[in-house]
Each structure stands twice: as structure tokens, then as C-alpha cells.
Amino acid sequence: MQYIDKALIKKYNKAGPRYTSYPPANYFTESFTPEDYLQMLEASNHKGPGNISLYVHIPFCPQICYFCGCNTNLTGSREQLRSYMEALKKEIRLVARHLDRSRPVTQIHWGGGTPNALPFHFIEEVMEVIHQHFTLATEPEVAMECSPAYLKLNDLIRLSRMGFNRMSLGIQDANNNLLDKLNRKPPLYPLEDLYRTAKKAGFRGVNFDFVYGLPGQTHQDHMQSIDKALQIQPERIVTFSYAHVPWFKAHQKKLEAYHLPDANEKLNMLEAAFQKITSGGYVPIGMDHYAKPDDELARALENKSLQRNFQGYVTREKTGQVYAFGATGISQLHEGYSQNTRSPETYQEAINQQRLPVFRGYRLNQAEKIRRKVLQEIMCNHYLDFLTIANDFQISPREVRQTVQYDPANLSEFIDEGLVRADENKVEVTSKGFFLIRNIAMQFDPLMSNAHNSYSKTI
């Protein structure tokens, strides 16, 4: 059973990558061209995994929450939405030309922004184009990030009819007075009604997403939110840490009128929520996700087959190379990464000229592919078998160790403190090391020897 050692967490609370990609996105370069992405698209048909994951980005919200750090814009006119959605459909067709139609789509994820605030006929049109140009697996995961402020009960039925079977509800906090301070509207309907209707409509899973450490948020606020979730019992609960970056998102400055919880207060919220959620029967998945024991993510963690992409955790069966559509979307392919331009206007201009809207990207060499796999195993499954990695790449375990510059001596401090068990062949993160997983992963990343202090704190 995982537990929190506050002294160790404070000791190791240093800047480090989240490793949602490797190398991290700050290594992406603008010298990466549309031609580079086209080559990676073609190559992806002959590399693993053969499955396809699709990501659709909607960079619009009816209202900008002051705490938001996402790439989003205020929703414009109906005509502006129509222009963006038309460009989105064109990009899907443009990319689909280069992909093998026989490859199954095992995952579709809509994010933003606020996708569920779109007029639903736009969603239906895009889903229709996806069905026209791709072959969906028998039981794909089709998910949408939803704000309960714009979610009607009938919407859930309509989304289900389009094939959606999973949803993440961005609740953030159950205190409506706090939401008002954050410039966020409260849910249209009680969370119990939304969850019950979603299940009746055919959704296999619902996430309840919360944020802790918000300006003006108290410890009691966060605990009452967790209590609300445990009362309803969604399939998954997610608790994200608020990142205050007003130099990057100027609207966050408006929240400095309220008390900003310090590191110790945030740690207390994290610990209390962890204890409450796990005592409620949920299994911790990574540092911020919790799932019921019979959930596919919990089973994947137990089987050491959990994976992760920019959209979140996923099972090995659902894992696919990710093809992202829309402004700022990041494709994650066998050969590397490609990110679309951030501006919706620039994005549409490129698409309307039949150009791939590439802003920046990164092409991986063989050593980086090995490191990516090693780091994913540590971050997701908290376990590393050098022989298994070696077999995947048809090299020797010694070559894998050399590629990540592994030396058990580098882990001696973690081993002495009971965070890791390790030898020449395997590395296993203990329950005590669960919350220090990013610090442990950094020991397998040669880039960290020259890294600048440009990352968030690891806790």
C-alpha cells in the first residue's frame, strides 16, 4: 500500500520533467517541417504499435476560467466555429490519405477547451468523417473532456449515440462560491444526475476531475469535493495540482487577490485526498489518478502493462500511435512528435492551403526510443526489466543499460531510503517511492545532466 512520507517529499521536491513525452516538449524544435511529419506519417504504417489513437483539439471555451493553463480562446461567432470545424475535417482527410486503412482505431479523445460546449452537429460531422476515413476497432475507447457547466442530460444520450463511451467531468471543486471566484460556472445539473444519466446512456466510464491548491481554496473545500465523488462512486477520480504561472497565463494574475495555498498546504491536501480515496477502495494510478479495482487501468497496472500518452493513462490493448488534429495538437508517433500551430487562424490558413499545419516537432533516434520506453515503464508501471526492453529492441540488456547510463550506484540514496529495489537486471519502485516517481525516473535520463531548471516541481 502506498503512503506519503512528507519529509522525503519535501527533500526531493525539485524541478523535473513530467515525462508525458520523451524528450520533453521543450526539446521540440521549429526546424521540424511538414515534410518531416509526412515522412513520420508514412513510416508509422510499418512501425508499432499498429493501433491508431486519434486526438481532436477544440481550442474554444464560452468563458475563460482564471485558473486555466490550457491553450484555449473565447468562443467566437457561429461562423468562426464553422470555419475551424471545416478545417478540422480537412486535416483529418489530409492525414488519413497517408495511413493504412486496415489499422484499427482503438482510441478517440476530444479535448480542449470545452468540446461539449460546441453545437452538437459539429461533433457529429467530425465523427462522421472519422468513420469515413478510418476503421474503428470492435470496442474502441471514445472519450470527451466535458465541463458540467454546459452539459445537459440529453447531451449524454446524444453523445452516446455518436459512439462516446467515456467522459472526464472537469468539476475542479464542488464549492460553487469558489468556482465563482475562479470565473467558472457551476454544473447545470447535480453531479449525481449527470453520472446516473451517463451510465444509463451507455457510458462505460466517467472520470471526476478535481484541482487542489487553487487560489482561495481551503483544505475543507477539497475534502468536501472528494467526499462528493466517493458518495457517487465514479469509475475514476483525478486530482490535479494547480500550477500558478501568471507570466504564461496573464489571466491568473486576477487570482492573486485570494490566498494561494503554499507547498505545505498543497501537500496536506494531496495526503488527505490520497488517504480518503484509497480508503474508499480506489487504486492509485500514477500520482494523480485513482481507479476502481476492477477498472481496466487498475488491472493494467497490476499486470505491468499500463501506458500513457498526452491524453492520459491507457491500457496496452488500447495504446496506439497518436494522430492529433486541431490547433496545438501533438501527434505521438513511433518516429517522434509533431505539434500543430497554436493559433486557430494560422491553423486554418495552413489547412485551407492543403498544408500540414506543423509548428514544431522532434525526430527520435534509436537511443531516444529506448530511453522513452524505459522511462514509460518506470513512470507507468513502477517496474523495469532490462531483458524485456532489450527483447523489444532486439539488443542486449547491457546495451539498454548503457543507453540510459544506468548504474545501480546512482540509485543508492533511493535504495537506502527504501524507495527503490534494484540490481543489474531489474528496478522496482516501492510503495514508499510512489510519490517520488519523477525523481526516480530522472536517474534514467541522460538529458538531466545538462538540464536547465525549466520544469515544474516534482510534487
N, C-alpha and C positions, 0 to 999 in steps of 0.2 A: 504494500500500500504506500503510495507517495505521500510525503509530508513536507512541510516547509520549515527549513532551518533559517531563521531570519538573519542570524549572524553571518552565515555563509552567503546568503543572497546579497546582503549589504557589501560584503567583501568583494564579490565578483560582479557587482552591478556596474559594468563597464560598457563602453560603446562597442558594438559589433553588428555584423550583418544578420538579417532575419533568414537568409538562405532560401527565400522563395524561388530564387533562380541562382545559378552559378555559371559564370561570375555574377555578382550582384548587379542590379540595373545601372549603378553609377559607372560601370565599366563599358556600358553600351557606347557606341561611337557614331557620330553623324557622318562618318565616311562610309558607313554601310549604305548601300544603294538599293533601289528597286530591283536591279538586275541580280544583286546578291540574294535578295529574298526570293526571287523567281527560281534561282538555282536551288535554294533550300527547299522550296515547294516541290520541285521535280524530284529531288533526292529523297524527300520524305516518303514517297511511294515505295521505296525499296529498303527502308530502314524501320527498325522497331521503335516503339510499338506500332503495330499496324492499325490499331483503332484510331478513330478520329474524335477529338473533342472540339466543340465549337463554342466560341465566346462572342456574345453580342453586347456591345457597349452603347448605352444610351446616356449621353452627357448632359441631360437636362433634368431640372427639378422645378416644380411650381414655386418653391420657396427655398432659399439657401439657409440652412441651419448654421448658426455661428460657430459651432464646434467642428464643422465638416472639413476634412482634409482631402476629399476626393476631387477628381477632375470633372467638374460639372458647371453648368451655366443655368441661369434662369430660363425657364421655358419661354420661347418666343411665340410668334403667331402660328396659327394652324398651317400657313403656307411654309414657314421656316421648318416646322416639323416635317411636313410633307417632303420638302427638298432633302432633308437629312435622311429620312427613311428611304427615299428613292435611291440615294447614293449608297445606302447600306445594302440594298438589294442588288445594286450593280456590282458592289465589291464582292458579294457572295458569289455571284455568277462568274466574275473575273477570276477569282481564286479557284473555284470549282473546276474550271477548264483544265487545270494543271494537276488535278488529283484523280487517283484511281477510284472509279465509281464503286468498285466492289468492296472497298474498305468500309467497315461498318462504323457508323456514328454511335458511340456509346454514351456520350455526354453532351448536353447543350446547356449553357448557362447564360442567363441575361443579367447584366449588372449595370451599375450607373454611379451617379444619377438615380432617378426614380423610374424604372421601367414601367411599373404598374400604373403610373400617372398618365401614360400615353393613351390617346384614344385607341381602344382595343382593335379596331380594324387595321391599324398599322402593325400591331403584333401579329395578327392573323396573316397579313400579307407577307411578312418576313418569314414566318413559319412555313407558309406555302412554298416560298422559293427554296427554303432549305429542303423540304420534302421533294421538290422537283429535281434538285441537283445532287442530293446525297442519298445514301442508302442507310436508313436507321436500323440499328440492331433490334432484336426482338423486344428487349426491355431496357431502353436507354434511360438514363437519368436526365430529366428535363427540368431545370430549376430556374427560379427567378428571385432576385432580391426585391423585396416589397416593403414599402412604407405603409404601416397600418393607418396612417392619416388619410390615405387615398384609396383604401381597399374596401370595397363593398362586398357584401356576402354573395351577391350574384356574380361578382367578378371571379370568385373562386371556382364557381361552376363553369364559367366561360373559359377560364384558363385550363381547367381540367379537360375540357372538350378539345382544346388545342394540343393536348398531349403533355402539359405540365404536370409533374407528379411530385415535385419537391419545391419548397419555398423557404426563404430566410426572411423572417419578420424583423425589421430594424426597429425594435422597441426603444432601445437605448436606456430608458429609465421609466418606471411606472408612475413616477410623480409628475402629474400634469403641470403643476406650478413650476417645477424645474424645467420641463420642456418649453414652457412659455419664455423663460429667461434665455433659453438656447435658440429661440426663434424657430421652434419645431412644433408642429401641430400634433395634438393628441390623437389616438386611434379613433376612427369613425365608429367602431363597434367594440364592445368588450372583447378582450383577448380570448376569453373562453369561447365566445360565439365564433370568432374567426377560426380558432383551432378546430372546434367541433364541426363547423361547416366544411373546412378544408378536408378533414378526414372523410366526411360523408361524400364529398365530391370526388374522392378517389386519390387524394394526395397521400403518397406513401410516407412522407416525412416532412416535418416542419421544424425549422430552427427558430429559437427565440434568441435574438442578438441583443446584448447589453453593452454599455460602455461604463467603465469605472474611472474615477479620477477627474470627472467633469467639473468645470468651474461652477461653484455654487452647490455641488452635490455633497451630501453628507453620507457618512457611513450607514446611517439608518435608511437613507434613500435606496442605496444599492442593495442592502439586505432585504428590504421590502420587495424590490424588483425580483430578486432571486426567489423569495418566498412565493411570489405570484407565479413564477414559472413552475416551481415544484408542485404547486397546487394543481396546475393544468396538465403537467407531465408531457411536454412536447418530446419528440424523439431526440432532439439535440438542444443544448444550451451553449451559447457562446458569450464570453466576457472579454471584450477588447479593452486595452488600456488607452486612455485619451492621450494624444500627442499634441502638446501646445506649441505650435510653430507659426506664430503671427508674422514672422519675416517671410514665410512662404504663403500663408493664407491670411491676408490682411484682416478679413472679417473676424478672425479670432480675437483681435485686439478689443473688440466690444465686450468680450467676456472677462476682461481683466478688472472690471468693476466688481466682480464677485470673487470670493475666496477660491484660490486654486489649490486643491489638495497637494501637499508635498509628497516626497518619495515615501516617507514613513506612513502617511495616511493611505496612500495608494497600496502599499504593501499590506496594510491591515485589511483593506477591502479585499485584496486578492486572497489573502489567507482565509478570511471569514467565508467568502464565497466558495472557495475550494472545499473547505470543510463541510459547509452546508450542502453543496451539490453532491459531493461524493458520499456523504452520509445519507443522502436521499436516493442512493442506488445508481448514480451515473458513473461512468468510467471516464477518467480524464484522457483526452486525445490531444497530445501536444500541450502547449501552455495555456491555450485559451478556449479549447473546445471540450465539450463533455457529451457523451452519448449513452443511451441506454445499453445495458449489457448485450441485448440481442440485436442491436443495430449493426449494420454491415461494417461501419468504421471500427467499432469495438472488436468485432470478430477479426478484422484485418490486422489490427494492432496485435491481437493475441497470436495470430499466425505469422507475424512479422512480414506482412505484405502491404502495409499502408504506404500510400504515395501522397504527394502534394504538388499542386500547381498554383498559379496566381489566384485561382478561384477558390482554393481551399483544399481540404483533405479529400482523398478519393481512394477507392479500392483498386487493386491491381487489375481486376476484371474490367473496371470502368475507365482505367487510365488510357488516354490516347494522346497523340501529339496534338497540341492545342493550336487551332487556327482562329485568330481573333479578328473581329470585324467592328468597324466604327472608330471614331476619333479616339486616340490614345491607347487602343487595344494592343496587347503584346502577345504575339504568337510564340509558342514554345515548341520548337521542333528538335528532331534528333541532332541536326547540324548546328543549331543555335537559336537566336532570338531576333525577332523583328518587331519594332514598335511603330504604330501609325502616328501620324502627325497629331498634335494635341488640339489644334483649333478646328472646330466643326466646319468653318468656312474653307480653310485650307484643305481639309479632308475632302470636302465635296468638290472643290475645284480639281483636285487630282483625279478623283474617280470619274468626273464628267469628261475628263480628257483621256479616259481609259488607261490611267497610270496607277500603279500600286502606290498607295499614299504613305510611303515609308519615311519616317522621320529619323530613326536611328536603329542600330541593331548590333549583333555580335555573332561572329562565326567561331564555333568551338574547334579547338584542336583535340587530338586524341587524349592528351593528358588531362585537359579540362573536362572531357566527357567522363573520364574515370573519376576525377575528383567530384564531379556533380553527383555521380552515383553513390560514392562513398558518403558524401555529406547528406544525401537524401536518406540513406539507411540510418545514419546517426540521428538526424532530426526527426524522422517519422517513426522509426521502429526502435530507436534507442539501442541498436544492436548492429554489430558489423562483423561479418565473416569474410576474411580476405580471400578465402578459397572460392566462395560464391561469386564475389566480384570478379576474380580472376577468370573463372569459367565464363562469365558473361562476355568478357572481352577477349577470351582465348589467349590469355597471357598467364604468367606465373604469379602466385601470391607475392613473391618478392618484388616483382615489377610494380604491383599495386602499392605496396608499402613505400617503395622508392618514389612513386609518383606523388603521393601525398606527404612525403617526407616523414613517415611515421617512425617514431621511436617510443617504446613504452616509457622511457625515462621522461619524455615530455609530459606524460600524464601522471608522474609520480605524486605531485601535490594533490591531484584529484583522487588518486588511488588511496593515498594516506588518509584523506578526509572521508573516505567511504563513498565517493560519488561515482566511481568507475571501477570495474574489474577488467583487467586487460593482460594479454600475453602476446606472443608473436603472431598468433593466428586469429584471435577474436577480441572484440571490445564490447563490453556490455555496460550500459548506463544503469546505475542502481536507482531504486525509488528515491533515495536521498538526492540524487543528481538530476532528478526530473526537471526542476525549475532552473537548472543551470545548463540546459542542453545547448544553448547557443555558445556559451563559453567553452564547452567541451568540443563542440563541432569546430570551433576556430583552430583547434590544435591540429586539424587535418587539412587546413587551408594555407598553402604556402604564400598566398597573396597577403595574408595578415602580417607577415614580417615587414612589409613596406606600406601597410595601410595607413591612410590618414584618418584622423578622428572625425569622420563624417557620418557615422552611423548613430542610431538611437541607442539608448542604454538597453542592456540585455534583459532587464527585468521590467 
